[in-house]
């Protein structure tokens, strides 16, 4: 942990020792964070005790623990907090990101607790890349969950005498395809003003902790589409009925996929004797943007399931297209006679060799 402070009166620069609690004041942060000199020579109202960092999919989360050093309760309002971050960021795994590019983001929570900075400016969403920095502040008694996301607005936070709080910054990679999985890598300089105190930090966010895959799976079909009498794994299976309107077909909800990865689709199926027509499975891949949804024809398949009268396991290697963001799966009975039944169970789509990209850029 590298947190720096400089005294206006002495002009010195100090570095904290790793693992040691730090209490720092820095008056002035250039033109973005105002300096009225009020804190020079006065006791700290707030000190910063420690910093923690972690990767959250394609984002970085930086947590600072703060402490109220006064003998009275302290209320931090959005107008008393400002943040500025800068860094040269890149990720050689991502097209167009191999060369470091400078990104700067300024946050004024009195206006909004979320702000974007351009990494690769572009007129269209698929080519545009930004870093989105979000700010949240909690007191100890609020104890946020590790997965809690900052809101777009900031509420006042009350700290009792000696009470601690948490300042959370989230650095998110904003890109249609790679943003959810590949964090922008690079050391960030961070300046945080809390009331009259301003803290400077240098955060090493330049090495991925893991390769991110979507935290997603297909949900169970609705109860009315399940059959508790036939299954591979208890308690039931998906049931298709050609003679019941609307039940000869079922499509699982679209689910996110990591671009360029290898995945294995697995399921079991049972086709009843006497079923007329074809029983089929189809997988499709899409590139979703805020303004469009495009099918990627090279990433899907549509094939007949020919086994009849016995449970049959199917495994297929699926190569996710380089621009894919989501995948969809459906099963159907194509029967002009409206005659037949099929059961499907244990459907999964999982990454193959999830650590194959772990060497990183």
Number of C-alpha atoms within 10 A of each C-alpha: 17 14 23 18 20 18 16 14 8 7 9 9 10 13 13 15 11 11 9 10 12 15 17 20 26 23 22 21 17 9 7 14 20 14 17 10 14 11 17 16 11 10 11 18 18 25 21 23 15 18 20 12 17 15 21 20 21 22 25 21 20 18 19 16 19 25 22 22 19 16 10 13 13 18 14 15 16 21 14 16 23 22 25 20 21 18 21 18 22 21 21 15 13 15 10 13 17 13 11 17 14 14 18 18 21 20 22 20 23 15 12 15 24 22 17 20 19 17 22 16 12 12 7 9 16 15 14 15 22 21 25 19 26 25 27 21 24 21 19 16 11 11 10 13 7 9 8 9 15 17 14 14 15 22 15 12 15 19 23 18 14 15 19 21 23 21 17 22 25 23 25 24 25 24 20 19 23 22 19 22 21 28 30 30 23 20 16 21 17 19 25 20 22 20 19 22 25 26 23 22 18 17 19 14 23 16 15 21 14 18 18 21 19 14 9 11 14 14 10 15 15 8 11 9 15 20 16 12 9 18 21 18 10 11 11 20 26 24 24 25 20 23 15 12 9 10 16 22 17 18 14 15 15 17 18 20 27 24 19 14 19 18 20 14 17 16 16 19 25 24 23 15 13 11 21 17 15 16 26 17 16 15 17 20 27 23 20 18 15 8 7 8 12 11 15 17 11 11 17 19 13 13 11 13 18 11 15 16 13 12 17 16 15 12 12 11 14 19 18 25 22 15 18 25 24 22 23 17 22 16 23 22 28 18 16 10 11 17 18 23 23 24 22 24 23 17 19 13 21 18 20 15 11 15 12 12 13 13 9 15 13
